[in-house]
Amino acid sequence: MGSNVETLEFQAETRQLLRLVIHSIYSNKDIFLRELISNASDALDKLRLESLTDSGLQADTSDLHIALEVDKDARTLTIRDNGIGMSRDDIVELIGTIAKSGTAGLLDKLKEAKDAAAAQSLIGQFGVGFYSAFMVADKVTLRTRRAGTDQGTLWESDGQGTYDIQAVDGLPTGTSVTLHLKPADSEDALADYLSEWKIRQIVKQYSDFIRWPIRMATERTDADGGGEPETLNSMKALWARPRSEVTEAEYHEFYQQISHDWQEPAATIHMRAEGTFEYEALLFLPSQAPFDLFSRDTRRGVQLYVKRVFIMDDCDALMPNYLRFVKGVVDAHDLSLNISREILQHDRQIQGVRRRLVKKVLGAIKDMQGKDAERYAKLWAQFGRVLKEGLIEDTDNTDTLLELISAASTHDPQKTTTLREYVARMKDGQDAIYYLTGESRAMVENSPHMEALTAQGYEVLILTDPVDEVWTDRVPAFDGHRLQSIAKGQVDLDEPADGDQEANADKAQHEQDFAALLPWLTTTLSEHVKQVRLSSRLTTSAACIVGDAHDMTPTLEKMYRAMGQELPSVKRILELNPTHPLITALRTAHQANPDDPALAEIAELVHGSALLAEGGDLPEPARFTRLLAERLTHTL
């Protein structure tokens, strides 16, 4: 360097931060190229804006671009732009110190941070991307000249505590950052950043949608024997263009690129938000569920960008778990490039973006339901199970999700129904929406709980997804009508009217006839049931098992046990059909000889048969089989 070189020291706090950047903050060293390209892109944006507002700037904006230059012999990588550039004062202000104020306070917080993740969440707020170059370089040389000035500046440092700065002539407008890469055999040289394939990979992953061309001389040679310049990035940020200017073919191509799904999406959502927090979003609803939709390790499909720069994949702060199948990108304008997941999860603006994205996605599904029933039915078949998870975790959108539910019912075996359609078909005087959960449609349709409702023409929703066991307990009502499981609580469909003397007399007679049997059965079966009572929901079966209104269902109990949660056993209620021949015969036998030991065995058989009828598990299958064989032998 010449005689006008000044050697200056970094601020003490800056030196400490620099060490953190190099050794702790960035777990992925590839980030350095993303950061330097992003700085170059910002410089091009600033020059474009300043040239529009300052007519005397006389800056050439005809070919704004970023150039990457590799010198394998010298082991250097240069990132060059013809943007706004910097003056000497700019360099000292922006690079010699990281923050004019608050640096000491930041360091105190960093000392309290227990791990690198916590440090990253703090340091990311101060924009230290330039220093990431020292992760891969043992020396960095910066040459720059600000637009509208004649004097250029050269800055150089090894990142150890000092930097050299001097004025130089003959520099073009813009900035070039040359990284003198660490030796290939260095422990810190984790990747070959001089190879074309590696640079292509990083640009494609992080900077593909930067608005300015990123050029590099390829290893292929032209007619003159030199490398042929090639633009590495697509610059096709569809989300930044008006929807009217994007074709369906372009949307589908972009969807395939980010999802690796070669089918067309079921719906495309393109939105832009302006105001205090600006962002664009381009989201897609797939037409087919991925194979790992219910895997614990499944990845969500929304990517986060900041000013077209890729920040993170699988951004869970932007989309709730029950919408994990949504693919797409969100490009925020006002976030730091060094934003972390920890910051995103607590950022109020991001939470607001999330709420608007969710409403937009659910609104798109609702529109599809009203305008294209066939396409909606296909979407629900693929993602209905996961959408119903939202009824458990997203109370803000319960009403919208309930409107979307499409369920099988006894109304039409060939079609599903919405809750809105169910309510429209309810019988006069019916207050509740009746449903029954089970492992399959056949099991639910053949359940004893269905008998009285089917006989009297009541429609019952048939819910066979595991999640149905949970959300039906969390959602009290739809459109003012409570959701009622026909396997829980009292379902007195045939409750006689006050003026129906014959029906009231029959009910009173049954209560009188079974006054002795019911307490005896409750005592005899006390190990398995909490109560034995007469039923109004049975017409052909002898008995059924029901739960109290707020009891956990057996299926839900099994699910919790399968997840390793120990639960106390829930005793349920045995209901008897007072007109069934087996029950009337048991009553008669008990009246004749209440001490007959065979009666207790018959009671066990009645209880076991009711369990089997609903698809439940017998407490002692071998004992049940033996008792049944003995009873049949005795009868024959």
C-alpha positions as CSV (number, residue, x, y, z in Angstrom):
1,M,0.0,0.0,0.0
2,G,1.0,3.6,-0.4
3,S,2.2,6.2,2.1
4,N,-1.3,7.4,2.8
5,V,-2.3,4.2,4.6
6,E,-3.9,4.5,8.0
7,T,-4.0,1.6,10.4
8,L,-7.0,1.9,12.7
9,E,-8.3,-0.4,15.5
10,F,-11.7,-1.8,15.6
11,Q,-13.6,-0.7,18.7
12,A,-13.1,-3.1,21.6
13,E,-16.7,-4.2,21.5
14,T,-16.5,-4.7,17.7
15,R,-13.5,-7.0,18.1
16,Q,-15.5,-9.2,20.5
17,L,-18.5,-9.2,18.2
18,L,-16.2,-10.1,15.3
19,R,-14.9,-13.1,17.2
20,L,-18.5,-14.2,17.9
21,V,-19.4,-13.9,14.2
22,I,-16.5,-16.0,13.1
23,H,-16.7,-18.7,15.7
24,S,-20.2,-18.9,17.1
25,I,-23.0,-17.1,15.3
26,Y,-23.3,-18.8,11.9
27,S,-23.5,-22.6,11.9
28,N,-23.5,-22.7,8.1
29,K,-20.5,-21.1,6.6
30,D,-22.2,-20.8,3.2
31,I,-24.1,-17.9,4.6
32,F,-21.2,-15.5,3.9
33,L,-21.9,-15.4,0.2
34,R,-25.6,-14.8,0.8
35,E,-24.7,-11.8,3.0
36,L,-22.2,-10.2,0.6
37,I,-24.6,-10.7,-2.4
38,S,-27.4,-9.1,-0.3
39,N,-25.1,-6.1,0.6
40,A,-24.3,-5.7,-3.2
41,S,-28.0,-5.9,-4.1
42,D,-28.8,-3.2,-1.5
43,A,-26.1,-1.0,-3.0
44,L,-27.7,-1.4,-6.5
45,D,-31.1,-0.5,-5.1
46,K,-29.7,2.6,-3.5
47,L,-28.0,3.8,-6.6
48,R,-31.2,3.2,-8.6
49,L,-33.2,5.2,-6.1
50,E,-30.7,8.0,-5.8
51,S,-30.3,8.4,-9.5
52,L,-34.1,9.0,-9.8
53,T,-34.1,11.6,-7.0
54,D,-30.8,13.3,-7.8
55,S,-30.6,14.4,-11.4
56,G,-27.0,15.6,-10.9
57,L,-25.7,12.3,-9.8
58,Q,-24.7,11.3,-13.4
59,A,-24.5,7.6,-12.5
60,D,-24.7,4.9,-15.1
61,T,-27.6,2.6,-14.3
62,S,-27.9,0.9,-17.7
63,D,-26.4,-2.4,-16.6
64,L,-26.7,-2.8,-12.8
65,H,-25.4,-6.2,-11.8
66,I,-23.4,-8.2,-9.4
67,A,-20.3,-10.1,-10.6
68,L,-18.5,-13.0,-8.9
69,E,-14.9,-13.5,-9.8
70,V,-12.7,-16.5,-8.9
71,D,-8.9,-16.7,-9.0
72,K,-8.0,-20.3,-8.0
73,D,-4.2,-19.6,-8.2
74,A,-4.5,-16.7,-5.7
75,R,-7.3,-18.4,-3.8
76,T,-9.5,-15.3,-3.9
77,L,-13.2,-14.8,-4.4
78,T,-14.4,-11.4,-5.3
79,I,-18.0,-10.1,-5.1
80,R,-18.3,-6.9,-7.2
81,D,-21.2,-4.5,-7.8
82,N,-21.6,-1.2,-9.7
83,G,-24.0,0.2,-7.1
84,I,-23.9,3.3,-4.9
85,G,-20.5,2.6,-3.4
86,M,-19.0,4.1,-0.1
87,S,-16.9,7.1,0.9
88,R,-14.1,6.8,3.4
89,D,-16.4,8.1,6.2
90,D,-19.0,5.5,5.2
91,I,-16.5,2.7,5.6
92,V,-15.3,3.8,9.0
93,E,-18.9,4.3,10.1
94,L,-20.3,1.1,8.7
95,I,-17.4,-1.4,8.8
96,G,-15.0,0.0,11.5
97,T,-17.8,-0.2,14.0
98,I,-20.9,-2.4,14.1
99,A,-23.2,-0.2,16.1
100,K,-22.8,3.5,17.2
101,S,-24.9,2.9,20.3
102,G,-25.9,0.0,22.4
103,T,-22.9,-2.1,21.6
104,A,-21.8,-2.5,25.2
105,G,-25.3,-3.4,26.3
106,L,-25.5,-6.0,23.6
107,L,-22.2,-7.5,24.8
108,D,-23.6,-7.8,28.3
109,K,-26.5,-9.8,26.9
110,L,-24.2,-11.9,24.9
111,K,-22.2,-12.8,28.0
112,E,-25.5,-13.9,29.6
113,A,-26.4,-16.0,26.6
114,K,-25.8,-19.7,27.3
115,D,-25.5,-21.0,23.8
116,A,-24.8,-19.9,20.2
117,A,-28.5,-19.9,19.3
118,A,-29.2,-17.3,22.0
119,A,-26.2,-15.3,20.8
120,Q,-27.5,-15.5,17.2
121,S,-30.9,-14.2,18.2
122,L,-29.3,-11.1,19.7
123,I,-26.6,-10.3,17.3
124,G,-28.9,-10.8,14.3
125,Q,-30.5,-7.5,15.2
126,F,-27.3,-5.5,14.4
127,G,-26.7,-6.5,10.8
128,V,-23.3,-8.0,11.0
129,G,-23.4,-10.0,7.7
130,F,-20.2,-8.4,6.2
131,Y,-18.1,-9.9,9.0
132,S,-19.2,-13.4,8.0
133,A,-16.6,-13.2,5.3
134,F,-13.9,-13.9,7.9
135,M,-15.4,-17.4,8.5
136,V,-13.8,-18.5,5.2
137,A,-11.2,-15.8,4.6
138,D,-8.0,-14.9,6.5
139,K,-8.0,-11.5,4.8
140,V,-10.6,-9.3,3.2
141,T,-9.9,-6.4,0.8
142,L,-12.6,-3.9,0.0
143,R,-12.3,-1.4,-2.9
144,T,-15.1,1.2,-3.3
145,R,-16.0,4.6,-4.8
146,R,-19.2,6.4,-4.0
147,A,-21.3,7.5,-7.0
148,G,-20.9,11.3,-7.6
149,T,-17.3,11.4,-6.1
150,D,-13.9,11.1,-7.7
151,Q,-11.9,9.6,-4.8
152,G,-11.9,5.8,-4.1
153,T,-11.1,4.0,-0.9
154,L,-9.3,0.7,-0.2
155,W,-10.0,-1.1,3.1
156,E,-8.2,-4.3,4.2
157,S,-8.2,-6.4,7.4
158,D,-7.3,-9.8,8.7
159,G,-10.1,-9.6,11.3
160,Q,-7.6,-9.7,14.2
161,G,-8.2,-6.2,15.6
162,T,-7.0,-3.6,13.1
163,Y,-7.8,-2.5,9.6
164,D,-5.9,-0.5,7.0
165,I,-7.6,2.2,5.0
166,Q,-6.3,4.5,2.3
167,A,-7.4,6.7,-0.6
168,V,-6.9,5.3,-4.1
169,D,-7.5,6.6,-7.6
170,G,-9.0,5.0,-10.7
171,L,-11.7,2.9,-9.0
172,P,-15.0,2.4,-10.8
173,T,-18.3,3.4,-9.1
174,G,-19.4,0.6,-6.8
175,T,-17.8,-1.9,-4.4
176,S,-15.7,-5.0,-4.7
177,V,-15.1,-7.3,-1.7
178,T,-12.2,-9.7,-2.3
179,L,-11.9,-12.7,0.1
180,H,-8.5,-14.2,0.5
181,L,-9.7,-17.7,1.4
182,K,-8.1,-19.8,4.1
183,P,-5.7,-22.5,3.0
184,A,-7.3,-25.6,1.5
185,D,-5.8,-27.8,4.3
186,S,-7.1,-25.4,7.1
187,E,-9.5,-26.9,9.6
188,D,-11.8,-24.0,8.9
189,A,-11.9,-24.6,5.1
190,L,-15.0,-26.8,5.1
191,A,-16.0,-26.3,1.5
192,D,-14.3,-25.4,-1.8
193,Y,-15.7,-21.9,-2.4
194,L,-13.6,-21.5,-5.5
195,S,-15.4,-24.2,-7.4
196,E,-18.1,-23.3,-9.9
197,W,-20.6,-25.9,-8.7
198,K,-20.4,-24.7,-5.0
199,I,-21.0,-21.1,-6.0
200,R,-23.9,-22.1,-8.2
201,Q,-25.4,-24.1,-5.4
202,I,-25.2,-21.2,-2.9
203,V,-26.6,-18.7,-5.3
204,K,-29.4,-21.0,-6.3
205,Q,-30.4,-21.7,-2.7
206,Y,-30.1,-18.2,-1.2
207,S,-30.0,-15.6,-3.9
208,D,-31.9,-17.0,-6.9
209,F,-34.6,-14.3,-6.8
210,I,-32.4,-11.3,-6.2
211,R,-33.7,-8.6,-8.7
212,W,-30.3,-7.9,-10.1
213,P,-28.3,-10.4,-12.3
214,I,-25.5,-12.3,-10.6
215,R,-22.9,-13.1,-13.2
216,M,-19.8,-15.3,-13.1
217,A,-17.4,-16.4,-15.8
218,T,-18.0,-20.1,-16.2
219,E,-15.3,-22.7,-16.6
220,R,-16.5,-23.3,-20.2
221,T,-14.5,-21.2,-22.7
222,D,-15.6,-19.1,-25.6
223,A,-14.0,-18.6,-29.0
224,D,-11.3,-16.3,-27.5
225,G,-10.4,-18.9,-24.9
226,G,-11.9,-16.9,-22.0
227,G,-14.6,-17.8,-19.6
228,E,-18.1,-17.0,-20.8
229,P,-20.1,-14.8,-18.4
230,E,-23.3,-16.4,-17.2
231,T,-26.1,-15.2,-15.1
232,L,-26.5,-17.6,-12.2
233,N,-29.8,-16.5,-10.7
234,S,-33.3,-16.7,-12.3
235,M,-34.5,-13.3,-10.9
236,K,-38.0,-14.7,-11.4
237,A,-39.6,-13.7,-8.1
238,L,-43.2,-14.3,-9.2
239,W,-44.6,-13.1,-5.9
240,A,-43.1,-9.6,-6.6
241,R,-45.1,-9.3,-9.9
242,P,-48.7,-8.3,-10.2
243,R,-51.0,-11.4,-10.5
244,S,-52.3,-10.1,-13.8
245,E,-48.8,-10.4,-15.3
246,V,-48.2,-14.0,-14.2
247,T,-49.5,-16.9,-16.3
248,E,-50.9,-20.2,-14.8
249,A,-48.0,-22.0,-16.5
250,E,-45.5,-19.8,-14.6
251,Y,-47.3,-20.5,-11.3
252,H,-47.3,-24.2,-11.9
253,E,-43.6,-24.2,-12.8
254,F,-42.7,-22.3,-9.7
255,Y,-44.9,-24.6,-7.5
256,Q,-43.1,-27.7,-8.9
257,Q,-39.7,-26.0,-8.3
258,I,-40.4,-25.4,-4.5
259,S,-42.5,-28.5,-3.8
260,H,-41.0,-31.2,-6.0
261,D,-44.6,-32.2,-6.7
262,W,-45.2,-32.6,-10.4
263,Q,-49.0,-32.4,-10.2
264,E,-50.8,-29.1,-10.6
265,P,-51.7,-27.4,-7.3
266,A,-55.4,-27.3,-6.2
267,A,-55.3,-23.6,-5.6
268,T,-52.9,-20.6,-5.9
269,I,-52.9,-17.7,-3.4
270,H,-51.0,-14.6,-4.4
271,M,-51.2,-11.7,-2.0
272,R,-49.4,-8.4,-1.2
273,A,-49.7,-6.4,2.1
274,E,-48.7,-2.8,2.3
275,G,-48.5,-0.4,5.2
276,T,-46.5,-0.6,8.4
277,F,-45.2,-4.1,7.6
278,E,-44.9,-4.9,3.9
279,Y,-44.7,-8.4,2.5
280,E,-45.7,-10.5,-0.4
281,A,-46.8,-14.1,-0.3
282,L,-47.3,-16.8,-2.9
283,L,-48.9,-19.9,-1.5
284,F,-50.2,-23.1,-3.0
285,L,-52.6,-25.8,-1.9
286,P,-51.4,-29.2,-3.2
287,S,-53.8,-31.5,-4.9
288,Q,-52.4,-34.6,-3.2
289,A,-51.1,-35.1,0.3
290,P,-47.4,-35.9,0.7
291,F,-46.5,-39.3,2.1
292,D,-45.1,-37.9,5.3
293,L,-48.0,-35.6,6.2
294,F,-48.6,-37.3,9.5
295,S,-44.9,-38.1,10.2
296,R,-43.4,-36.4,13.3
297,D,-40.5,-35.2,11.2
298,T,-42.6,-33.8,8.3
299,R,-41.4,-30.4,7.1
300,R,-43.7,-27.4,6.5
301,G,-43.7,-25.9,3.1
302,V,-43.5,-22.2,3.6
303,Q,-40.1,-20.5,2.9
304,L,-39.2,-17.1,4.3
305,Y,-37.4,-14.5,2.2
306,V,-36.3,-11.0,3.1
307,K,-36.1,-8.7,0.1
308,R,-35.9,-11.7,-2.2
309,V,-33.1,-13.3,-0.2
310,F,-33.7,-16.8,1.1
311,I,-33.7,-16.9,4.9
312,M,-35.1,-20.2,6.0
313,D,-37.0,-23.2,4.8
314,D,-39.8,-24.8,6.8
315,C,-40.7,-21.6,8.6
316,D,-43.1,-22.7,11.4
317,A,-43.6,-19.2,12.6
318,L,-45.6,-18.3,9.5
319,M,-48.0,-21.2,9.3
320,P,-49.7,-23.3,12.0
321,N,-49.1,-27.0,12.2
322,Y,-52.5,-27.9,10.8
323,L,-51.7,-26.1,7.6
324,R,-48.3,-27.8,7.2
325,F,-49.3,-29.0,3.8
326,V,-49.4,-25.4,2.3
327,K,-46.4,-24.7,0.1
328,G,-45.0,-21.3,-1.0
329,V,-43.0,-18.3,0.0
330,V,-43.4,-15.2,2.1
331,D,-41.1,-12.3,1.3
332,A,-40.9,-9.7,4.1
333,H,-39.4,-6.3,3.5
334,D,-38.7,-5.1,7.0
335,L,-36.8,-8.0,8.7
336,S,-33.1,-8.4,9.2
337,L,-31.3,-11.0,7.1
338,N,-30.0,-12.5,10.3
339,I,-33.5,-13.1,11.7
340,S,-33.7,-16.3,13.8
341,R,-36.5,-18.7,14.6
342,E,-36.5,-17.5,18.2
343,I,-37.1,-13.9,17.1
344,L,-39.8,-14.9,14.6
345,Q,-41.8,-16.8,17.2
346,H,-42.0,-13.7,19.4
347,D,-42.3,-11.0,16.8
348,R,-45.7,-9.3,16.9
349,Q,-45.5,-8.3,13.2
350,I,-44.8,-11.9,12.2
351,Q,-47.7,-13.1,14.3
352,G,-49.9,-10.6,12.4
353,V,-48.6,-11.9,9.1
354,R,-49.4,-15.5,10.3
355,R,-53.0,-14.6,11.2
356,R,-53.6,-13.0,7.8
357,L,-52.0,-15.9,5.9
358,V,-54.2,-18.4,7.8
359,K,-57.3,-16.4,7.0
360,K,-56.3,-16.2,3.4
361,V,-55.7,-19.9,3.1
362,L,-59.0,-20.9,4.9
363,G,-60.8,-18.3,2.8
364,A,-59.4,-19.9,-0.4
365,I,-60.7,-23.3,0.8
366,K,-64.1,-21.8,1.6
367,D,-64.3,-20.3,-1.8
368,M,-63.4,-23.6,-3.4
369,Q,-66.2,-25.3,-1.3
370,G,-68.8,-22.8,-2.7
371,K,-67.6,-22.6,-6.3
372,D,-66.2,-26.0,-7.2
373,A,-67.7,-28.8,-5.0
374,E,-65.9,-31.5,-6.8
375,R,-62.4,-30.0,-6.4
376,Y,-63.2,-29.2,-2.8
377,A,-64.2,-32.8,-2.2
378,K,-60.9,-34.0,-3.5
379,L,-59.0,-31.5,-1.4
380,W,-60.9,-32.5,1.7
381,A,-60.3,-36.2,1.1
382,Q,-56.5,-35.4,1.1
383,F,-56.3,-32.9,3.9
384,G,-59.5,-33.1,5.9
385,R,-57.9,-35.0,8.7
386,V,-55.2,-32.4,9.2
387,L,-57.5,-29.5,8.8
388,K,-59.6,-30.8,11.7
389,E,-56.5,-30.5,13.9
390,G,-57.1,-26.8,13.6
391,L,-60.3,-27.2,15.7
392,I,-58.0,-28.2,18.6
393,E,-55.1,-25.7,18.2
394,D,-56.7,-22.6,16.5
395,T,-59.6,-21.3,18.5
396,D,-59.5,-18.0,16.5
397,N,-60.7,-19.8,13.4
398,T,-63.1,-22.4,14.9
399,D,-66.2,-21.1,13.1
400,T,-64.5,-21.0,9.7
401,L,-63.1,-24.6,10.2
402,L,-66.5,-25.9,11.3
403,E,-68.0,-24.5,8.1
404,L,-65.4,-26.5,6.1
405,I,-66.0,-29.8,7.7
406,S,-67.2,-32.5,5.3
407,A,-68.4,-35.7,7.0
408,A,-70.1,-39.0,6.1
409,S,-73.6,-39.4,7.6
410,T,-76.6,-41.7,7.6
411,H,-78.4,-39.3,5.2
412,D,-76.7,-40.5,2.0
413,P,-74.2,-43.4,2.0
414,Q,-72.7,-42.0,-1.3
415,K,-72.1,-38.4,-0.3
416,T,-70.6,-36.4,2.6
417,T,-72.3,-33.5,4.2
418,T,-71.3,-30.2,5.8
419,L,-72.6,-29.2,9.2
420,R,-74.5,-26.4,7.6
421,E,-76.3,-28.9,5.3
422,Y,-77.0,-31.2,8.4
423,V,-78.6,-28.3,10.3
424,A,-80.8,-27.5,7.3
425,R,-82.2,-31.1,7.4
426,M,-82.7,-31.4,11.1
427,K,-86.1,-32.6,12.3
428,D,-88.6,-30.2,13.9
429,G,-87.8,-29.9,17.6
430,Q,-84.3,-31.4,17.2
431,D,-81.8,-29.4,19.1
432,A,-78.5,-31.4,18.9
433,I,-76.2,-32.4,16.0
434,Y,-75.9,-36.2,16.5
435,Y,-72.6,-38.0,15.8
436,L,-70.8,-41.2,16.5
437,T,-67.1,-41.9,16.3
438,G,-65.6,-45.2,15.4
439,E,-62.8,-47.0,13.5
440,S,-64.8,-47.5,10.3
441,R,-68.1,-46.6,8.7
442,A,-69.3,-50.2,8.9
443,M,-68.6,-50.4,12.6
444,V,-70.4,-47.1,13.3
445,E,-73.5,-48.0,11.2
446,N,-73.8,-51.4,12.9
447,S,-73.4,-49.9,16.4
448,P,-76.3,-50.5,18.8
449,H,-76.2,-46.8,19.6
450,M,-77.7,-46.2,16.2
451,E,-80.8,-48.2,16.5
452,A,-83.3,-45.8,17.9
453,L,-82.0,-42.8,15.9
454,T,-82.2,-44.8,12.7
455,A,-85.6,-46.1,13.5
456,Q,-86.9,-42.6,14.2
457,G,-85.3,-41.0,11.1
458,Y,-82.6,-38.9,12.9
459,E,-79.5,-38.2,10.8
460,V,-76.1,-39.1,12.5
461,L,-72.7,-38.0,11.4
462,I,-70.2,-40.8,11.0
463,L,-66.8,-39.7,12.2
464,T,-63.9,-42.2,11.7
465,D,-60.7,-40.1,11.8
466,P,-58.7,-40.4,15.1
467,V,-58.7,-36.6,15.4
468,D,-62.5,-36.7,15.6
469,E,-62.3,-38.2,19.1
470,V,-60.6,-35.0,20.2
471,W,-62.1,-32.1,18.4
472,T,-65.7,-33.1,19.1
473,D,-64.9,-32.7,22.8
474,R,-63.4,-29.3,22.3
475,V,-66.1,-27.8,20.1
476,P,-69.4,-27.3,22.1
477,A,-71.7,-26.3,19.3
478,F,-72.2,-25.2,15.7
479,D,-74.7,-22.5,14.7
480,G,-76.3,-22.7,18.2
481,H,-76.7,-26.5,18.1
482,R,-74.7,-28.6,20.5
483,L,-72.7,-31.5,19.2
484,Q,-74.0,-34.7,20.9
485,S,-72.3,-38.1,20.8
486,I,-75.0,-40.8,20.7
487,A,-72.6,-43.0,22.7
488,K,-72.5,-40.5,25.7
489,G,-75.0,-39.2,28.1
490,Q,-78.8,-39.6,27.9
491,V,-80.3,-39.6,24.4
492,D,-84.1,-39.7,25.2
493,L,-85.4,-39.5,21.7
494,D,-88.7,-41.2,22.6
495,E,-89.3,-39.2,25.8
496,P,-93.1,-39.3,26.0
497,A,-95.1,-36.2,26.0
498,D,-97.1,-35.3,29.1
499,G,-100.3,-36.0,27.4
500,D,-99.2,-39.4,26.0
501,Q,-100.7,-41.5,28.8
502,E,-100.0,-44.9,27.3
503,A,-96.3,-44.2,26.6
504,N,-95.9,-42.7,30.1
505,A,-97.6,-45.8,31.6
506,D,-95.2,-48.1,29.7
507,K,-92.2,-46.2,30.9
508,A,-93.4,-46.2,34.5
509,Q,-94.1,-50.0,34.3
510,H,-90.6,-50.7,33.0
511,E,-89.0,-48.7,35.9
512,Q,-91.1,-50.7,38.3
513,D,-90.4,-54.1,36.7
514,F,-86.6,-53.5,36.7
515,A,-86.4,-51.8,40.1
516,A,-84.7,-54.9,41.7
517,L,-82.6,-56.1,38.7
518,L,-80.8,-52.8,38.0
519,P,-79.2,-52.3,41.5
520,W,-78.2,-56.0,41.5
521,L,-76.5,-55.7,38.1
522,T,-74.8,-52.5,39.1
523,T,-73.3,-54.3,42.2
524,T,-72.5,-57.5,40.2
525,L,-70.7,-55.7,37.4
526,S,-69.2,-52.9,39.6
527,E,-65.7,-53.9,38.6
528,H,-66.5,-52.9,35.0
529,V,-69.4,-50.4,35.0
530,K,-70.4,-47.5,37.2
531,Q,-74.2,-47.9,36.6
532,V,-76.7,-50.1,34.9
533,R,-79.9,-48.4,33.6
534,L,-82.7,-48.8,31.1
535,S,-82.2,-47.5,27.6
536,S,-84.3,-45.5,25.2
537,R,-81.7,-45.7,22.4
538,L,-82.1,-49.5,21.7
539,T,-84.6,-51.2,19.6
540,T,-83.2,-54.6,18.6
541,S,-80.0,-55.1,20.7
542,A,-80.1,-56.3,24.2
543,A,-77.6,-53.9,25.7
544,C,-75.1,-51.2,24.9
545,I,-72.2,-49.4,26.7
546,V,-72.4,-45.6,27.0
547,G,-70.3,-43.0,28.7
548,D,-71.3,-40.0,30.8
549,A,-71.5,-36.7,28.9
550,H,-68.0,-35.7,29.9
551,D,-66.3,-39.1,30.0
552,M,-63.3,-39.8,27.8
553,T,-64.2,-42.3,25.0
554,P,-62.5,-45.7,24.9
555,T,-60.8,-44.9,21.6
556,L,-59.3,-41.7,23.0
557,E,-58.2,-43.5,26.1
558,K,-56.4,-46.0,23.8
559,M,-54.7,-43.2,21.9
560,Y,-53.4,-41.6,25.1
561,R,-52.1,-44.9,26.4
562,A,-50.4,-45.6,23.0
563,M,-48.6,-42.3,23.5
564,G,-47.3,-43.5,26.9
565,Q,-49.7,-41.6,29.1
566,E,-51.0,-43.5,32.1
567,L,-54.7,-42.8,32.7
568,P,-57.1,-44.1,35.3
569,S,-59.6,-46.6,33.9
570,V,-62.9,-45.0,33.1
571,K,-66.0,-47.0,34.1
572,R,-68.9,-46.6,31.8
573,I,-72.7,-47.2,31.9
574,L,-74.5,-50.4,30.8
575,E,-77.9,-49.7,29.2
576,L,-80.4,-52.4,28.8
577,N,-83.3,-52.8,26.3
578,P,-86.3,-53.4,28.6
579,T,-88.2,-55.1,25.7
580,H,-85.5,-57.5,24.6
581,P,-86.3,-61.2,25.3
582,L,-82.8,-61.8,26.9
583,I,-83.2,-58.9,29.3
584,T,-86.8,-59.8,30.2
585,A,-85.8,-63.4,30.8
586,L,-82.9,-62.3,33.0
587,R,-85.3,-60.1,35.0
588,T,-87.7,-63.1,35.4
589,A,-84.9,-65.4,36.5
590,H,-83.7,-62.9,39.0
591,Q,-87.1,-62.4,40.4
592,A,-87.5,-66.2,40.8
593,N,-84.1,-66.9,42.3
594,P,-81.9,-63.9,43.0
595,D,-79.1,-66.1,44.5
596,D,-78.6,-68.3,41.4
597,P,-74.8,-68.1,40.6
598,A,-75.6,-68.5,36.9
599,L,-77.2,-65.1,36.8
600,A,-73.8,-63.4,37.5
601,E,-72.3,-65.2,34.6
602,I,-75.1,-64.2,32.3
603,A,-74.6,-60.6,33.4
604,E,-71.0,-60.9,32.4
605,L,-72.0,-62.2,29.0
606,V,-74.5,-59.3,28.5
607,H,-71.8,-56.8,29.4
608,G,-69.2,-58.5,27.1
609,S,-71.6,-58.7,24.2
610,A,-72.2,-55.0,24.5
611,L,-68.5,-54.3,24.5
612,L,-68.0,-56.4,21.3
613,A,-71.0,-54.8,19.6
614,E,-69.3,-51.3,19.8
615,G,-65.9,-52.7,18.7
616,G,-64.4,-52.6,22.2
617,D,-61.9,-54.9,23.9
618,L,-63.0,-57.6,26.4
619,P,-61.3,-57.4,29.8
620,E,-60.9,-61.2,29.8
621,P,-61.5,-62.8,26.4
622,A,-60.7,-66.3,27.5
623,R,-63.2,-66.1,30.4
624,F,-65.9,-64.7,28.1
625,T,-65.4,-67.5,25.6
626,R,-65.6,-70.2,28.3
627,L,-68.7,-68.7,29.9
628,L,-70.4,-68.5,26.4
629,A,-69.5,-72.1,25.6
630,E,-70.8,-73.3,28.9
631,R,-74.1,-71.4,28.5
632,L,-74.6,-72.7,25.0
633,T,-73.9,-76.2,26.1
634,H,-76.4,-75.9,28.9
635,T,-79.0,-74.5,26.5
636,L,-78.5,-77.3,24.0
